[in-house]
């Protein structure tokens, strides 16, 4: 048995490959992280030896995240291509452990030949912390991808949560069920730093989907299937929206606010009334 045969590894690699096959990860675009369960950490340490470390020294995150102290994350590498993850996992992904204060990390496995975690690692970690505070310990996946249609929408619509949420909810019946909290929206900003990470975390406390205008989306979820399905649903709704917009005709019918309220009641989800005002 290889370490990549562990269940969480297989799920991670499959999600990365599915994202690439969707066309959401040009070159080294996008990143993915997963917060391991304690049982999965034990499985990993039992497999490679409790004292085995890829990089024994600690590297500063540039910010302290005490909520994630001593947590272990599987994460894609900086400058790595999603298309290569399935071909050679040890070079393109890695397991990283945070120290007892959540301010430094070290590589336990992978990211071979001088690799390091994605440049968006701090954004991922702050988003993980935000989801734990807001939704509980079950949230474990943060996924950043570059789907063409939702990015295109950010050139055409006002950059506000109400507008994007309403438009996407009205495209497919399932949208309001899949992301009932709506969509968070951020204007374009230089990525990779602490400032954008902090702003993203504020919004991710309220939303499972966050749009970085002219860039891509972040999605959060409890497992790989739910998180990938969330991104897939958003992108399909955006594709339908663009087809309608490209037809240059006014919509003759759509899913109305009252329809959405009926849907929420039928599926026992709560839709924030602010999106209907």
N, C-alpha and C positions, 0 to 999 in steps of 0.2 A: 504493500500500500504506500502511495506517495502522499506527501502532505497536502497536495492539491486535490486529493480525493476526499478530504474532510468536507462535510456537508456545507459549511458556510463558505468554504473556498469555491466549491462547485457552483453555488448560487451566485456568488460574486462574479466569477468568470463568465457564467452564462449571461448575466445581466449586461456586463460590459460588451460581450460579443453581440447580443441582441441590439444594443444601442448603436454599435458601429454599423450593423447591417441595416438599420433604419436610416442611416445617413446623418446621424446626429453628432458625429465625432470626426470631423475633418482633421487631418494631420494629428496634432497632439491636443485637439480641442476637447474640453470637458473633463470631468473628474468624478470619482465615486469613492465613498467611504462607508464602512460598516463598523459599528461598535459591538464588539464580541460579548456574548453572554459569558458568565463565569464558568459554566460547564465547557464552553468552547475554548476558553483560555486554558483550562485544565487539559482538554484534549490535545491542544497544540503543544503545551509544555511537555506533556507525556510523550508526545511523538518525537520531538527534537531534543529532549533533555531539558530539565528545569533551568539549568544554568547556561544554556546555549544562547548566545547573543550575537547578532550580526554586527552591530555597532555599539560596543559597551559604553562609550562616552555619550553624555547628554548634549542635546542641541536646544537652544532657547526657541520658544515659540514667538517671543516678542510680546506676550501678554499672558497673564495668569488666568486659568480657568479651573478654579478649585473644585467645581462640580464634577469635573472629569478626572480627578486625581486617581492615578494608578489604573485607569481604564486602558484597554488595548483596542486598537483600530486597524482594520485592513483597509488600505488606501492605495489609489493609483499614484504613479510616480510623476514627478515634474518632467515635462518635456517628452513623456512617453506616449506612444500611439495606442489607442484602444484596439486597433486591428492586430497588434502584436501580443496582447495580453494572453489570449488563448494559446498562442504558439510558444511563448516562453514566460510563464508567470513570474519566476524568480527575478527576472530583470525589469519587469514592468509594474509590479505591485509589491507591497510590503506590509508587514505587521509592525506597528509602532506602539510603544508603551509610553504613557505619560508618567511623570514622577509624582511624588506624594503631595506636591502642591499644585500640580496641573500647569506648570509653567515651562517645562522642558519635556523633550521626547527623545527616545532612542529606538533604533531599528532592531527588532528581534529576529526578523527573517525577511528575505527578499531584498528588492531594490539593490541588486548586485551591481558591481562595477561602478561604484560611486554614486548610485542613484539616491534620490531624496524624495520625500513626499511632495505631492502636488503643491504648486505655488498658492493654491487656494485652501491649503490645509487649515489655516486659522479660521477662514470662513466656515469650513466644514465643522470644525470643533465648536465654534461659537453657536452655529446652528444646532448642533447636537445638544448643547447645553440648554439652548432656548426651548427646544422641543421637550426635553425632560422636565423642565420647570412647568411648561404649559400643559403638556399632555401625558406625562408620566414616563416610566422607565421602559415601556414597550417600544418606543420609537428608537430605531437603530440604524436606519439607512438615510444618507443624504446623497442626492444625485444631481449633478450639474451637467446639462447637455445643451446642444445648440440646434434645436429643431427649426427648420427654415420658416415654417408658416407662422408660428407664434412670434418669431423675431420680426417677420415682415409686418405683422399687425402692429408692432410697436412703432413703426414709421407712420402709421395711418390713423391711430386713435389717440385721444388725450391720455396721458400717462397717469391714470387714476384707477384705483381699485374698483370703484363702482362701475365705471364704463367697461373695463375688461371683463369683470365678473358677469355682468348682465349679458354682454354680447356672447360670451362663451357658453353660459348656461342655456341660452336660447338656441344654440346650434344643434345639440343632441340631448335627448331626454335624460340620458344617464349622467350628464355633467354635474347637475346639482346634487346628485347622489354621491358621485365620486369625490367631488371637492365642495362640500356644502359650506365651508368657511369662506369660499371665494378665492380670489387671486391677489396676492400682494404685488405691488408694482414699484420699481425704482428707476429713476432716470439714469441715463448713461453715466458711468463713473469709471475711473481707472481701477482695474481689478488687481487683486493680489496683495493688497495691503490691509492694515488694521482698520482703517476708517470704513471701507466698504464692508468688511466683516462685521463690524459692530452695527452698522445700519441694517444689514441683512438679518442679523439675529433679532433685532427689534421686531421686524415684520414677520419673521418665521415663528415667533411666539404666537401669532394670530393666524397664520396661513400655512398650509402644507405645500402650496405652490407659490413661488416668488419669481417674478419676471424681472430680469435685468435688461432694460431696454436696449435694443440693437446688439444684444449679446447672446442671451439664452435664458434658461430657466433653472431654478433649484427646486427640487421636490424632496419631501421628507415622508417617511413611512415606517411602518412596523417591520416590514420584511421586503425582500427583493421583488416579489410579485406585485405587491400593492404599490410599491414606489414606482416601478417601471410602468405598471398599468395606469398610474396617475399621469405620468408624463405622456404616455401614449394617447390617453383620452384628451388631454389638453391640446396636443398637437393635431389630432383628428378634427376637433372642434374648430381650431384655427384654420385648418385647411378648408373646411366647409365655409367658414366666414369669408375667406379670401376668394373662393369661387363665386360666392354671391356678390361680393364687392366688385369683382372683375366683370361680372355680367352687366354692371352699370344700370341696374334696375332696382327700384324700390321693392322691398319685401312685401308681398301681398298677405302673408300670414307668418306667424312665428309662435313660439311658446310664450304665453303672456305671464305677467306676474301672478295672476290668479291661478293659472295652470301650475306654476312652480310651487305655489302654496299647497295646492292639492297633491302634487307629487311628494312634497316634504311630509305631508300627513300620511300618505299611503306607505312611505318607506321609513317612517319614524326618524327623519333627520330634521335638524333645525337650521333654517336658512335665516341669516341676519336680516332684519327688516330694513336696515339702512341701504341695502342694495335695491330696494323697491321704491325708495322715496324719490 
